[in-house]
Amino acid sequence: MDSLSLGGYLGGFLIGGILLPICASFVIDGIVMYFRGRGPFRFLVTSGLTLAFIALFLMSASNALIDGTYGQLNSSIGLILWFSIPAAAIGFAVRMLAMFLNPATRALDEAAIAARAAKQQARAARQASAGVDVLHA
């Protein structure tokens, strides 16, 4: 088997060294968006995508183990992660700073939180008018 096949060394390098850190940064962004009141959709989608990439990486790593290039795969992924993790952290910090300092983003967040609060109040009013105990429902 060719060690540069997509199921072996090269595939593992691309998935584990490049795509997986990008997906992980989007998961972190999804967590931040969830806590800022924007809903869990982005977090759930990126978590699923990250799990798919982890499964693909495990398949590539097993093929690299069969090829005998697993040691090279680990060392090359370690080398790229040595640079990509700090780059992703810097990128995350810049995105967070831009979100917090941008007044348009802050207004969107406040509107999303207000809309969610209005939905919750409407739901509580419907439940109260239907005779449902809101605290124990």
Helices and strands as residue ranges (DSSP letters): H 9-12, I 13-19, H 20-35, H 41-67, H 70-101, H 103-129
